Structures are given as structure tokens and as C-alpha cells.
Amino acid sequence: MNVQFQRHDGTSAKEIVDELINVYAEVYNIPPYADDPFFSVDSFSDRLHAAFSMTGFETVTARLDNALIGYVHGVTLTADKPWWNSLGDQRPEALQQAAEERQIFWLRELMVLPQHTNRGLGRQLHDTMIAGRAETTTTLTCIIDNQPAHDAYLRWGYTLMGQIKHAPESPVYDAMYLPSH
């Protein structure tokens, strides 16, 4: 598989926004996400468009034969994010300081089209993204019952901090971090 990876900032990501949304629509068109308003394409589109202007926004795309087959995106974590603060003392003190110094990358989404999963592409996207980031630590949130993703993050070295909700209507997520890289 000759996959091509490319980095995009918020400006260049806007140029491929329809492709990004189409991947999301396919990946999340399964139970329990398909009928949940929190995971609707419109809701995701709103969150993605808002992310484009966040500090440190970046996406890494994976293309095969010029077709988008997966991507990861994230931003620099700001210490005032409600989900981050809701963890309170469950966050190691060093991470609280790192957040104050904007030294944490918040991996917001990692998606691979179903026909391309279980080939290591998610890990390649992840590693490509964080290898190019200036932040010293990575954090993410993973839906607690998304066992394949949850298990992968633990295998990749992530540590659990606690559970959060991004919004009252969202599911429960495990908040995780990857120590300095």
C-alpha cells in the first residue's frame, strides 16, 4: 500500500473540508453513532470548522491513489478547556503545568475508512502527526466503549487520567495522555 501523507494547517484544510467530512460520515455511519445527534455529520462539521481557527490546528491526511482514506487532526491544548479542567487532580501536576505552557497536543480525531482498517494506518497517521508537533505531550479522549480504539491507544503507550464528557449530550470518554515524546 503506497499511502501518501500530507500536513495541512487550518487554511489548507478548509480546501479539503468536504473530503474530511465525507470520511467522517462513512466512519461514523454505524451503531451506536449513526442515530446519535452528537455524532451527526452537521454537528461534526460545526466542530471541525471551529477547530480550523484554534491555536495549533493541524491535520495529517492519508491518501491512496489520490483518494482520502483517513486523517488525524488536533490542536494545541489550552489550559482553559472545560473537559481538561473537569479532570481536576486526576491530571498529573506536570501535565497541568504543560497545559499552562501550551506544551500539550490535543489529538481530537483519528479516522480511517473501514475498508482500510487493521493495516496499521491509524498508527502511521498518529505517529506522523505527533512526530511533527512541537508540544512535548499528547492528550486525547476516547469513547469508553470504543474498544478497538481504546485498546490501540493503550498499546501505543497512553495512560488513563479519568473520564469526561465534552458536552451534556456527549457520551462518556476516557481522557488519556502520552508521556513526553
N, C-alpha and C positions, 0 to 999 in steps of 0.2 A: 504494500500500500504506500504510494508516494504522496503523502499528505504535505500540503504547504501551509505553514503557519505565518500569520501576519498580525502585527500590533496596530491598534487604532486608538487614537485619543477620541475625546468626545466629538470633535468636529468631523473627523473622518468616519467615525462610527455612525453618525447621522446619515451618511451617504449610503449605508448598507442596512439601515434600520428595518426595512421591510423583510430582508433576509433573516435578520436576527429574530424578529417577531415570528416569522414563519417556522423557524426551528423550534422556538418556544411552543408554538401552537401544536406542533407534532409531538414533541416530547411530553407535554402535559395533557394530551388528549387521551388519558387513561384514568380509570378509577384509582384513587378517590378524588383526583384533581379535576376531571372533566366537568363535573357538575357543581364545583365549589366556586362561588363568586370571587373569592380571594385569588384564585388561580386563573381567572378568565383572561383571555387574550387582551381585552381592553384594560384590565387592571394592571397586567404586566407591562403593557405599552406605556401606561402612565408612569409606572415606576422606572422603566428604562429611560424614558425621555427626561425624567427628573434627574436620573443618575448622570446623564451626559455632562451636566454642569457642576457636578460635585468635585471637590478637591481630589486630584489624582486619578480621575476616571481613566480607565483603560480597558480595552478588550483585546483578547487574542483569539483569532479565528483559525479554524482548521478547514481547509478546502481539499477536496479530492476531485480531479478533473474539473476544476473551477467551480464546483458546487459546494456550498457551505454545508458541512456535516457536523459541526459542533463549534462551541465557543465558551469562553470563560470571561467574566467581567467583574470588575470591582473598583474600589475607591480607597483613598486614604481614610482610615477611621478617625473621626473627630471624637474627642472625649465627651461630647455632649449628646451622643446618640442615646435615645431612651432605652433601647434594648441593651446597650452596653452598660448603662448605669443601673438597669434593673438587676444586674448580676451582683451588685454591691460587693461584699467582701469575698465572694466566690472567685473574683478576679485576683490573681496573684498581684502583689504590690508592684512588682517590676512591670507588669503589663499596664497597670493603672498609670504609672509614670510614662511608659512608652506611648500610651494614648495621648497623654498631655503633650508629649513632644512630637506627635504625629509620626510615630515610627511603627504603626501597625497598618498593614494592608488588610482591608475587609473584602474578602472574596465573596461576592454577592450571588453569583450564579455560575454554574458549570453544567453545560448541557452537551450531550452527544445524541445524534439521531439514533433511534432504536436499532436500525439495521447496521450500525457501526459500533455498537457497544461490545464490551467484553473482548476488546482487542488492544487495550492499553491506551486508547486515545484520550480518555479523560485524564489519566495520569500525565500524559505528554502535555496536554493543554495546561494543566495545573502547574507542572514543573517549569514550562516555558514562561508562564505568566510570572511566577514568583521569582524566577531567576533574573528577570529584568526589572524588578522593583527595587527601589531604594530603601523601603521600610525593612526593618530587621525582623519583624514578626508578622505572621499571617493569622487572621481570625476568620471564622465563618460560622454560619448557623445551618443546621441540617435538621429537617423534619424528623422527629424521633422515630417514626415508623417507616422511614425510607431506608430499609435495612441494607440494600446494596451500597448506597452512597455512604451511609453511616459506617459500615464495616470498612469501606475503602479508605475513608479519612483516618480511621484509627490505624489501619495498616500503614498509611503514609506518615504516621508519626504525630497526629493530632492528639491533644489532651482535652478531655471534657472539663468545662468550667461550671456548667449549670444549665438550667432550662429557662427559656424566654418565650415571649410572644411578641411578634413585630407589630401587631395591631389586635384590638379586641376580637376581630373576626378571623384572625390567622390561627393556624394550628400551633401546637407546641413544638419548639425547636430546641435541640441541644446546641449550646454555644461551645465552640471548640477553638483551640489555638494551636499553632505550630510554632514551637520554640524557634529562637533565632536561627536564621539561615544565612 
